[in-house]
Amino acid sequence: MVSKDQAIGGAICLVCVVVGVLYTLGLFYFGNPMAGWPIEFWLVALPVFIAFIAILAIGAWIGWTMATTPPPKPIEEITSEMETEQKATVEEKPPMPEEKPTMEEKPAAEEKPPEPPKPERKRKT
């Protein structure tokens, strides 16, 4: 089964190749383009022909790449895979030991103001 992107890419590639072949045949095969045309015509026609074929070759390459690249996974499938991996890693981890509550987590009744430091007494000798 071909995805939509692959079908569009195949169509782009086919159109570019057909137009390139028809343009080449029309320019060089049908009739004698040299009859009655001065040499200045070829000074313009040849670079235009080369540029046109180059652009069609790039279009054909883009179409070929689109046609041969497999479609990406749907985002729903990617997120479900990530969720299952995350659940598996959570289940493998050992339970964390309970931590002592910090000052912010203690109830207000348990809080005691810090005691001021006691001055040291000097002994008389």
N, C-alpha and C positions, 0 to 999 in steps of 0.2 A: 504494500500500500504506500503510495507516494503522498507526502504531506503537501499542504498548500504552497509552502515556501519552495519546495523542490519542484513543483509543477510550474510555478512562476519563473524560477531560475532556468528550467529547461526551455520554456517559451522564449525567454530573453536570449539565451544562447542560440537557439534555432533562428530567431528573427535576425540577429546580428550576422550569423553566418550566411543566410540566404541573401540579405541585402548586400553584403560584401561581395558575394559571388556575382550577383546580378549587376552591381555597379562596375565590377571589373570587366565582365563580359560586355556591358554597354559601352564602356569607355574604349576598350581595345579591340573587340571582336566585330561588333556590328558596324558595318560601313568602314570607310577609310577616314579616320579623323584627321589625317595629315592633308587631305585634299582641300585646298583653298584656305588653310589656316596658316598664318605666319608662325615663325618659331617662338614668338612671344607667348603664344597660347600655351605651349608646353612648359614654358618657364613658370607659369601660374598653375597649370593643370596638374603637373607632376607633384609638387609639394602639397597641393590640396588633396590629391588622390592618396598620398602617403599618410597625411594627417587623418583623413576620413577612415582609411583602413585601420589605422592605429586605434582610433576611437572605437570602431566596431570590434576590434580584437579585445580591447579592455571590457567592453560590454559583454562579449562572448565569454570572457574569463569570469566575470562576475556571475553571469548566468550559470556557467558550468559549476562554479563553486557553490552556488545556491542549490543547484540540482543534485549535487553529490554529497552535500553535508546532511547528516541525519538530523531530524528535528530534536530540539531540546526536550527534556522531561518537563511535564507540567509542574507548576509551582506547588500545587497541592501535594504531589508525590514527594517533592523535595522536602517540604515542611513536615510531612508525616514521617519521613525517614529520620529527620533531625530530632523529632520528638521521641521516637523509639530509641535512638542512640542516647539521648539525654536521660531517658528513664532507665536504660540499662546501666549507665555509669553511676546514676544515683543509687541504684540497688546494690551495686558492687562495693560502694564505699562503706566502711564500718561506721557505726553510729558515733557521733562526736560526744566526748564526755561533757557533762554539764559544767558550765562555767559559773564561777561565783558572780552574783550580781554586782554591778558597779554602783557607785554612789548615786547615779541618776536613776537606777532601777530600784533602789531600796525605798521602802515606804518612809514617809516623813517621821513616823514615831520612832524609828530605829536610828535616825540621824542624831549624832551627838556633835556638839561643837568641839573643835580641837582644843585640847588643854594648852594653856600657855606654858612655856618652858619655865622650870623652877630655877631661881638663881642659885648658884653654888655658894656655900658659906665657906669662908676662910677660917681655918682653925687657928686658934691662938696658941702660940708656943711659949 
